[in-house]
Amino acid sequence: MKVKHADIIAALAGTYSLINNTVTRNGTIQPENSGWGRNPTGLLTYTRWGYMSANMAATEEDWRPKGIRWPPKDTDSDADWLLVGKHTMSYAGPFSINASVPATKTQGQILHGPLQVASIPSMAGETQQRDYLVKEQDGVVYLYVTVTGVTDGVDFKSEIVWRRVAKG
């Protein structure tokens, strides 16, 4: 029996906390000292109305200068802000279930976009594919998200694990 996309969206709705991100390039696991670091933090939210928001950041002290605050001051170091920008990613916009891929409430492909907000300018307006798998263990819901692609001729894969902290 085919599941309605609205039912899948309702099942996925909620807020998830980032547990882990494993990145491979051409099949080789990348060092944890790149991107979001060894112990990243983040929240992913899906609403019942078809909108989403993703926010991820490194927690390494060397990448999170404590002296800067919002709004930026003229006396702030561009190098400090560069570190923050390099090791965080946020984006938001509508999301939907990819109709060309078989989908259930626990497995399929989500489309993020077209992105309306993105901390990385080249991502604005993009639609990104995310394979998903939902598992429940001991009453806790985990969302496994896989992103694959090619950047500069190099195959990459990002396997991200999220834990549901609030049902939407």
C-alpha positions as a Python dict, from the first residue, in 0.01 Angstrom:
ca = {
    (1, 'M'): (0, 0, 0),
    (2, 'K'): (139, 338, -102),
    (3, 'V'): (184, 590, 178),
    (4, 'K'): (67, 947, 116),
    (5, 'H'): (346, 1204, 119),
    (6, 'A'): (148, 1413, 371),
    (7, 'D'): (152, 1115, 609),
    (8, 'I'): (530, 1075, 566),
    (9, 'I'): (585, 1447, 633),
    (10, 'A'): (368, 1424, 946),
    (11, 'A'): (567, 1119, 1065),
    (12, 'L'): (901, 1298, 1012),
    (13, 'A'): (786, 1626, 1169),
    (14, 'G'): (985, 1721, 1476),
    (15, 'T'): (1318, 1850, 1597),
    (16, 'Y'): (1628, 1634, 1590),
    (17, 'S'): (1964, 1679, 1766),
    (18, 'L'): (2286, 1600, 1578),
    (19, 'I'): (2459, 1286, 1704),
    (20, 'N'): (2728, 1216, 1442),
    (21, 'N'): (2849, 1302, 1093),
    (22, 'T'): (3081, 1070, 900),
    (23, 'V'): (3221, 1201, 572),
    (24, 'T'): (3396, 995, 305),
    (25, 'R'): (3568, 1116, -13),
    (26, 'N'): (3633, 854, -282),
    (27, 'G'): (3553, 593, -15),
    (28, 'T'): (3807, 720, 241),
    (29, 'I'): (3679, 843, 577),
    (30, 'Q'): (3779, 1205, 625),
    (31, 'P'): (3958, 1330, 937),
    (32, 'E'): (3737, 1474, 1209),
    (33, 'N'): (3936, 1797, 1208),
    (34, 'S'): (3753, 1927, 903),
    (35, 'G'): (3403, 2064, 853),
    (36, 'W'): (3204, 2041, 1175),
    (37, 'G'): (3483, 1875, 1375),
    (38, 'R'): (3499, 1584, 1619),
    (39, 'N'): (3192, 1663, 1828),
    (40, 'P'): (2951, 1871, 1619),
    (41, 'T'): (2630, 2019, 1749),
    (42, 'G'): (2317, 2090, 1553),
    (43, 'L'): (1941, 2089, 1521),
    (44, 'L'): (1727, 1976, 1230),
    (45, 'T'): (1359, 2068, 1228),
    (46, 'Y'): (1083, 1946, 996),
    (47, 'T'): (736, 2097, 1029),
    (48, 'R'): (403, 1938, 938),
    (49, 'W'): (354, 2227, 695),
    (50, 'G'): (650, 2126, 479),
    (51, 'Y'): (925, 2358, 600),
    (52, 'M'): (1262, 2268, 744),
    (53, 'S'): (1565, 2424, 907),
    (54, 'A'): (1912, 2276, 957),
    (55, 'N'): (2181, 2429, 1180),
    (56, 'M'): (2518, 2263, 1241),
    (57, 'A'): (2839, 2386, 1405),
    (58, 'A'): (3173, 2263, 1530),
    (59, 'T'): (3238, 2275, 1905),
    (60, 'E'): (3620, 2286, 1900),
    (61, 'E'): (3734, 2583, 2109),
    (62, 'D'): (3992, 2681, 1847),
    (63, 'W'): (3709, 2720, 1593),
    (64, 'R'): (3468, 2902, 1828),
    (65, 'P'): (3632, 3229, 1937),
    (66, 'K'): (3464, 3340, 2259),
    (67, 'G'): (3540, 3711, 2216),
    (68, 'I'): (3300, 3778, 1930),
    (69, 'R'): (2932, 3866, 1971),
    (70, 'W'): (2641, 3962, 1750),
    (71, 'P'): (2627, 4216, 1601),
    (72, 'P'): (2988, 4226, 1477),
    (73, 'K'): (3205, 4516, 1588),
    (74, 'D'): (3468, 4694, 1381),
    (75, 'T'): (3726, 4576, 1634),
    (76, 'D'): (3640, 4206, 1583),
    (77, 'S'): (3897, 3999, 1401),
    (78, 'D'): (3800, 3888, 1050),
    (79, 'A'): (4003, 3573, 1120),
    (80, 'D'): (3775, 3491, 1417),
    (81, 'W'): (3461, 3538, 1207),
    (82, 'L'): (3621, 3331, 929),
    (83, 'L'): (3659, 3037, 1169),
    (84, 'V'): (3296, 3058, 1276),
    (85, 'G'): (3175, 3077, 917),
    (86, 'K'): (3398, 2794, 798),
    (87, 'H'): (3280, 2554, 1065),
    (88, 'T'): (2904, 2623, 1070),
    (89, 'M'): (2626, 2562, 822),
    (90, 'S'): (2263, 2670, 834),
    (91, 'Y'): (1989, 2657, 577),
    (92, 'A'): (1609, 2658, 561),
    (93, 'G'): (1320, 2636, 321),
    (94, 'P'): (1045, 2403, 209),
    (95, 'F'): (1093, 2027, 200),
    (96, 'S'): (908, 1748, 25),
    (97, 'I'): (925, 1377, -39),
    (98, 'N'): (1088, 1280, -370),
    (99, 'A'): (805, 1126, -575),
    (100, 'S'): (1051, 943, -804),
    (101, 'V'): (1185, 729, -516),
    (102, 'P'): (973, 473, -327),
    (103, 'A'): (902, 615, 19),
    (104, 'T'): (750, 511, 349),
    (105, 'K'): (732, 671, 691),
    (106, 'T'): (1069, 512, 769),
    (107, 'Q'): (1265, 516, 443),
    (108, 'G'): (1288, 722, 124),
    (109, 'Q'): (1428, 1048, -3),
    (110, 'I'): (1364, 1402, 119),
    (111, 'L'): (1412, 1709, -98),
    (112, 'H'): (1532, 2019, 91),
    (113, 'G'): (1447, 2324, -116),
    (114, 'P'): (1454, 2528, -306),
    (115, 'L'): (1646, 2670, -11),
    (116, 'Q'): (1528, 3017, 88),
    (117, 'V'): (1803, 3085, 344),
    (118, 'A'): (2158, 2950, 341),
    (119, 'S'): (2473, 3050, 528),
    (120, 'I'): (2668, 2929, 224),
    (121, 'P'): (2562, 3163, -59),
    (122, 'S'): (2591, 2901, -337),
    (123, 'M'): (2329, 2686, -160),
    (124, 'A'): (2053, 2951, -181),
    (125, 'G'): (1793, 2841, -432),
    (126, 'E'): (1925, 2485, -452),
    (127, 'T'): (1719, 2172, -393),
    (128, 'Q'): (1915, 1902, -216),
    (129, 'Q'): (1842, 1530, -201),
    (130, 'R'): (1869, 1348, 128),
    (131, 'D'): (1812, 973, 166),
    (132, 'Y'): (1651, 900, 502),
    (133, 'L'): (1603, 600, 729),
    (134, 'V'): (1409, 619, 1057),
    (135, 'K'): (1477, 368, 1335),
    (136, 'E'): (1339, 345, 1686),
    (137, 'Q'): (1547, 193, 1963),
    (138, 'D'): (1441, 178, 2328),
    (139, 'G'): (1175, 443, 2267),
    (140, 'V'): (1420, 685, 2101),
    (141, 'V'): (1374, 780, 1734),
    (142, 'Y'): (1687, 813, 1521),
    (143, 'L'): (1696, 970, 1176),
    (144, 'Y'): (1980, 855, 950),
    (145, 'V'): (2041, 1095, 662),
    (146, 'T'): (2275, 1019, 373),
    (147, 'V'): (2400, 1281, 129),
    (148, 'T'): (2598, 1174, -179),
    (149, 'G'): (2745, 1366, -467),
    (150, 'V'): (3052, 1475, -659),
    (151, 'T'): (3254, 1789, -580),
    (152, 'D'): (3549, 1884, -801),
    (153, 'G'): (3549, 1534, -949),
    (154, 'V'): (3562, 1365, -608),
    (155, 'D'): (3281, 1137, -487),
    (156, 'F'): (3161, 1225, -140),
    (157, 'K'): (2919, 1075, 107),
    (158, 'S'): (2801, 1222, 434),
    (159, 'E'): (2619, 997, 679),
    (160, 'I'): (2451, 1205, 947),
    (161, 'V'): (2275, 1064, 1253),
    (162, 'W'): (2007, 1266, 1434),
    (163, 'R'): (1807, 1185, 1752),
    (164, 'R'): (1451, 1315, 1781),
    (165, 'V'): (1417, 1551, 2077),
    (166, 'A'): (1063, 1675, 2005),
    (167, 'K'): (782, 1529, 1795),
    (168, 'G'): (623, 1780, 1560),
}
